[in-house]
Amino acid sequence: PMAWQTVENIKAMMDRVRYLTLEDVSPPEDLVKQHEKILIALENHDPELAAQALHEHLSAILQTITIVSQQKNEWFVN
């Protein structure tokens, strides 16, 4: 339960960043393609492809955070 709560908290913060920057940093069509790759891998019971697709998706999230934090530093100040 604690791990899931942590994931939900991080996801909520990431969702806010993505919604505020969708068109400039992470276009919706790219996100859909990333999620489709993950879904296809899961449907095909292909753990290697699923891991690769998830890694690509999470890497894109990290890139988004980096770009947005440089552009909108005030969003990330505690």
N, C-alpha and C positions, 0 to 999 in steps of 0.2 A: 504493500500500500504506500509506503513512503517513497519508493522509487517512482511509482506512477504519479504521485502528487508532484514530485520534482519535475517529471516530464511535462505534466500539464502546465505548471508554472512557466517553464521555459517556453513551451509552445505558445502560451498566451502572449508572452513578450514578443516572440518571433512573429506571430500573426499580426500584432500591431505594427511592427516594423514593415512587414511585407505589404500590408494594406496601404500604408502611407507612401510606399515607394514602388508599387507594382509596375507602373508604366516605365519608370526610369531605370530601375535596377533589376527587377525580376518579373519579366512579362508573364502574364497568366498562362499563355500558351506553352511556355517553357515548363512551368510548374505542372501543367496537365500532362505533358509528355513524360516528365520525371515520374509522376505518380503512376502513369500507365505502365511504364517499364517495371516498376515495383510490383504492380498488380499482376501483370503477365507472368513474371517470374514466380510469384506465389501460386498462381493458378496452375502453372506447369510443374509445381513442386521442385523448382530448380534453386536450391539454396545458394549456389555460387553466383548465379545471375541476380538473385534477390540481393545478396550482399553487395555485389557490384553496383546495382541500381541504387540501393540505399546509400552507399558510400558517395556516389555521384550527387545524389540529392542533398545529402548533408554537407558535402563540400560546397555546393552552390549556396547553401544557407550561410556558411561561413564567409564566402565571398561577398554575399549581400551585406552581412553584418559589417565587414571591413569597409566596404564602399560607403554604406550609410553612416557609419561612425565617423568617417572622414568628412563626409558632407554635412552631417547634422550632429556634430559632437555634443551639442547641448542636450540631445535626447538620451545620452549615455552617462551623464554626470549624476552621481548619487547625491 
